[in-house]
Amino acid sequence: MIYSRIAGTGSYLPPRVMTNDDFAKRLDTSDAWIRERTGIVQRHIADEAQCSSDLALEASRAALQASGTPAQDVDLIVVATSTPDYIFPSTACLLQAKLGVRGCAAFDVQAVCSGFVYALATADTFLKSGQYRKALVVGAEVFSRILDWDDRATCVLFGDGAGAVVLAADSKPGIHASVLHADGSQVGLLSVPGNVCKGQIVGSPFLQMNGQGVFKFAVKVLDEVGRETVSRAGMSMEEVDWLIPHQANVRILDATARKLGIAPEKLVSTVDHHGNTSAASVPLALDEFVRSGKIRPGHRVLMEGVGGGFTWGASLATM
Ligand code: ACO
């Protein structure tokens, strides 16, 4: 039996930091309101010259180094992003070129904030089938580009960043189980309802959200899919060492852990210092806890995503 295992992690946050007080200087909001409702204290904003592939490159280099994998050994690149550099080619192809390699399969996955979990499950399936041996799985976003900076209800929530893992074929799991779901009828909860047509933007280029609707939906499905994934792995919730839900806001994280019956000290929460980075949030949080020595080899980690679509999913992995 072939399994896939996370062999190394990496992440990148652009250097420019924007605090809640920076928003309060130009919008009718406050540090207290943002902290209390979201737990977010600051977020990182990419330089105008930086695209998702640039952030992905930094995170990928760190993950490749951590796993001792030369870039030319990678035979599959999957990038999860909703803020690609171009309409085409894919950000994965642009990343491949920036890594200085060619020939391996490369494509993007578009599942918004569930993107990393979708990409991980996709790469895991390829590795388990024996088709590939080493995959680079990345979540990279520049959500700052699709925000209406005058809309206080949305622009304070998000940030830019990237996270990556190297997934390697192994005789032991690794990834025990992944579960993915979607419900396209929930498009009205969260979207960027626009496109480019004949040189013009048709619709809106800005993120639109029903905040309370998203909150309720997210907590419900993160609970359900967490249970489904642990059950499919043939394990119990007590065997989970760490829960990494999509880092949307602290209240969603706390409510999810509570519903799943996972103790607060097992909950990975990094959203305070980078905001919601969409597809990058789970691998960013994973990398931070791996590098700080909290998540160690042998630990079981339940990673969960939820986002626009609506999409949601989870993966349970032994590190
Ligand atoms: N500063 C000050 N006041 C604000 C701000 C702000 N940044 N944003 C909204 N308000 C105001 C509203 O205008 C409203 O004012 P009103 O009563 O005069 O109309 C008031 O605050 C309450 O607004 P609500 O939307 O009811 O506030 P709520 O308590 O629901 O908090 C929030 C809003 C934080 C967005 C919450 O609904 C939430 O966390 N939702 C989840 C959304 C999320 O995480 N989205 C991320 C993308 S989806 C994903 O990643 C899965």
Residues whose N, C-alpha, C, O or C-beta is under 5 A from the ligand:
A	BS01	ACO	D28 T29 S30 W33 R37 C113 R152 A153 V156 G211 Q212 V214 F215 A218 A248 N249 V306 G307
